Amino acid sequence: MGDSASSSSSSSVHKSLVADLLLWRNRTGAVILLVSSTGFWFLFERAGYNLLSFVSNVLLLLVAILFLWAKSASLLNRPLPPFPNMEIPEEFAIKSADEIRILINHVLSIPSDITIARNPIRLLQVSFVLWAISYVGTLINSLTLVYIVVLLSLSVPVVYENYQEHIDDKLSSTSEVIRNISRKIPMPVSKEKKYQ
């Protein structure tokens, strides 16, 4: 019981930290995220630097610094560099695997919903999303798309928090218009064969 309560409070702490960051309540963290993502985007997109070579060079630099620090510490009788215990806890791995399994099962249920249940709305939704991804992919590369997602995640929650009533009002009226239009579209009647 205590373990589930501590993991629940840990999860809520992480959610509140992310919410504070996205809603700019933690201004320092939000500015650091914005500046670092802009720097990385400029470095990889505009300067033409390759992500794999960048990661490799950074890791090479870190390994060389740690090696030289450890060698100099043994020669000068100084303490070794502080090195954290780098290990993934079993509970975290199990929880992550369960969440990924749920997501994968949901994604795998979509084709069955389209083919077996013959859900035309789901087919239209999937077709539109795949077409949009394909269209956006022809316009920009994936790194720019990730940068745009970071920028949107730092701006949309703040705008929604400030203008929530107006946005909810417009979304509800738009939803009502879409429902009225979808009611006018005739849906095919599913005639299933009864087997004895």
C-alpha positions as CSV (number, residue, x, y, z in Angstrom):
1,M,0.0,0.0,0.0
2,G,2.8,2.4,1.0
3,D,4.6,1.7,-2.3
4,S,1.7,2.5,-4.5
5,A,1.0,5.7,-2.5
6,S,4.7,6.8,-2.9
7,S,4.7,6.0,-6.6
8,S,1.4,7.9,-7.0
9,S,2.8,11.0,-5.2
10,S,6.0,10.7,-7.2
11,S,4.0,10.6,-10.4
12,S,1.9,13.7,-9.3
13,V,5.1,15.5,-8.4
14,H,6.5,14.8,-11.9
15,K,3.2,15.9,-13.5
16,S,3.2,19.2,-11.5
17,L,6.8,19.9,-12.5
18,V,6.0,19.4,-16.1
19,A,2.8,21.5,-15.7
20,D,4.8,24.3,-14.0
21,L,7.3,24.2,-16.9
22,L,4.7,24.2,-19.7
23,L,2.6,26.9,-18.0
24,W,5.7,29.1,-17.4
25,R,5.2,29.0,-13.6
26,N,8.9,27.9,-13.5
27,R,10.2,30.7,-15.7
28,T,13.8,29.7,-15.4
29,G,13.2,26.2,-16.5
30,A,10.9,27.3,-19.4
31,V,13.5,29.8,-20.6
32,I,16.2,27.2,-20.4
33,L,14.1,24.7,-22.4
34,L,13.2,27.3,-25.0
35,V,16.8,28.6,-25.4
36,S,18.4,25.1,-25.4
37,S,15.8,23.8,-28.0
38,T,16.4,26.9,-30.1
39,G,20.2,26.4,-29.9
40,F,20.0,22.7,-30.8
41,W,17.6,23.4,-33.7
42,F,20.0,26.1,-35.0
43,L,23.0,23.8,-34.5
44,F,21.6,20.9,-36.3
45,E,19.3,22.5,-38.9
46,R,21.0,25.7,-39.9
47,A,24.7,25.0,-39.2
48,G,24.3,21.5,-40.8
49,Y,25.7,19.6,-37.9
50,N,24.8,15.9,-37.7
51,L,23.0,14.6,-34.6
52,L,24.9,11.3,-34.5
53,S,28.3,13.0,-34.7
54,F,27.3,15.6,-32.1
55,V,26.3,12.9,-29.6
56,S,29.4,10.9,-30.3
57,N,31.7,13.9,-29.8
58,V,29.9,14.9,-26.5
59,L,30.2,11.4,-25.2
60,L,33.9,11.2,-26.3
61,L,34.6,14.5,-24.5
62,L,32.8,13.3,-21.3
63,V,34.7,9.9,-21.3
64,A,38.0,11.7,-21.9
65,I,37.4,14.2,-19.0
66,L,36.4,11.4,-16.6
67,F,39.4,9.3,-17.6
68,L,41.8,12.2,-17.1
69,W,40.1,13.3,-13.9
70,A,40.4,9.7,-12.5
71,K,44.1,9.4,-13.6
72,S,45.0,12.8,-12.1
73,A,43.2,12.0,-8.9
74,S,45.2,8.9,-8.4
75,L,48.5,10.7,-9.1
76,L,47.7,13.6,-6.9
77,N,46.0,11.6,-4.1
78,R,42.7,13.3,-4.6
79,P,39.2,11.8,-4.5
80,L,37.8,10.1,-7.6
81,P,35.2,12.0,-9.6
82,P,31.7,11.6,-8.3
83,F,29.9,9.1,-10.5
84,P,26.2,8.4,-9.9
85,N,24.9,4.8,-9.8
86,M,23.6,4.6,-13.3
87,E,20.9,1.9,-13.1
88,I,17.3,1.7,-14.1
89,P,15.1,0.6,-11.2
90,E,13.0,-2.5,-11.8
91,E,9.7,-0.7,-10.8
92,F,10.3,2.0,-13.3
93,A,11.0,-0.5,-16.1
94,I,7.9,-2.5,-15.3
95,K,5.7,0.6,-15.1
96,S,7.1,1.9,-18.4
97,A,6.6,-1.4,-20.1
98,D,3.0,-1.5,-19.0
99,E,2.3,2.0,-20.3
100,I,4.0,1.2,-23.6
101,R,2.0,-2.1,-23.8
102,I,-1.3,-0.2,-23.3
103,L,-0.4,2.3,-26.0
104,I,0.7,-0.4,-28.5
105,N,-2.5,-2.4,-27.8
106,H,-4.6,0.7,-28.5
107,V,-2.7,1.4,-31.7
108,L,-3.1,-2.3,-32.7
109,S,-6.9,-2.1,-32.0
110,I,-7.4,0.6,-34.6
111,P,-7.1,-1.7,-37.7
112,S,-9.5,-4.2,-36.2
113,D,-11.9,-1.4,-35.4
114,I,-11.7,-0.3,-39.1
115,T,-12.0,-3.7,-40.7
116,I,-14.1,-5.8,-38.3
117,A,-16.3,-3.1,-36.8
118,R,-16.4,-1.3,-40.1
119,N,-16.2,2.1,-38.4
120,P,-16.1,4.7,-41.2
121,I,-15.4,7.6,-38.8
122,R,-12.3,5.9,-37.5
123,L,-11.2,5.2,-41.1
124,L,-11.5,8.9,-41.9
125,Q,-9.7,9.9,-38.7
126,V,-6.8,7.6,-39.5
127,S,-6.7,8.6,-43.1
128,F,-6.6,12.2,-42.3
129,V,-3.9,11.9,-39.6
130,L,-1.7,9.8,-42.0
131,W,-2.2,12.2,-44.8
132,A,-1.4,15.2,-42.6
133,I,1.8,13.5,-41.3
134,S,2.8,12.7,-44.9
135,Y,2.1,16.3,-46.0
136,V,4.0,17.8,-43.1
137,G,6.8,15.4,-43.8
138,T,7.2,16.7,-47.3
139,L,7.3,20.3,-46.1
140,I,9.8,20.1,-43.2
141,N,12.2,17.6,-41.7
142,S,11.7,15.8,-38.4
143,L,14.1,18.0,-36.4
144,T,12.1,21.1,-37.3
145,L,8.9,19.3,-36.5
146,V,10.3,18.4,-33.0
147,Y,11.3,22.0,-32.5
148,I,7.8,23.2,-33.5
149,V,6.3,20.7,-31.0
150,V,8.5,22.1,-28.3
151,L,7.5,25.7,-29.2
152,L,3.8,24.8,-29.2
153,S,4.0,22.9,-25.9
154,L,5.5,26.1,-24.4
155,S,2.9,28.4,-25.8
156,V,-0.4,26.6,-26.2
157,P,-1.0,25.7,-22.5
158,V,-0.3,29.3,-21.4
159,V,-2.7,30.7,-24.0
160,Y,-5.3,28.1,-23.1
161,E,-4.9,28.9,-19.4
162,N,-5.3,32.6,-20.0
163,Y,-8.3,32.4,-22.4
164,Q,-9.9,29.2,-21.4
165,E,-13.5,30.4,-21.4
166,H,-13.3,31.9,-24.9
167,I,-11.5,28.8,-26.3
168,D,-14.0,26.4,-24.7
169,D,-16.9,28.4,-26.1
170,K,-15.5,28.4,-29.6
171,L,-14.6,24.7,-29.4
172,S,-18.1,23.7,-28.2
173,S,-19.8,25.7,-31.0
174,T,-17.4,24.1,-33.5
175,S,-18.2,20.7,-32.1
176,E,-21.9,21.3,-32.4
177,V,-21.6,22.3,-36.0
178,I,-19.5,19.2,-36.8
179,R,-22.1,17.0,-35.1
180,N,-24.9,18.6,-37.1
181,I,-23.1,18.0,-40.3
182,S,-22.2,14.4,-39.4
183,R,-25.9,13.7,-38.6
184,K,-26.8,14.7,-42.2
185,I,-24.3,12.2,-43.6
186,P,-26.1,8.8,-44.2
187,M,-24.3,6.0,-42.4
188,P,-24.3,2.5,-43.9
189,V,-26.4,0.0,-41.9
190,S,-24.3,-3.0,-40.7
191,K,-26.0,-6.2,-41.6
192,E,-24.3,-9.0,-39.9
193,K,-25.0,-12.6,-40.8
194,K,-26.3,-14.8,-38.0
195,Y,-24.7,-18.2,-37.8
196,Q,-26.5,-21.0,-36.2
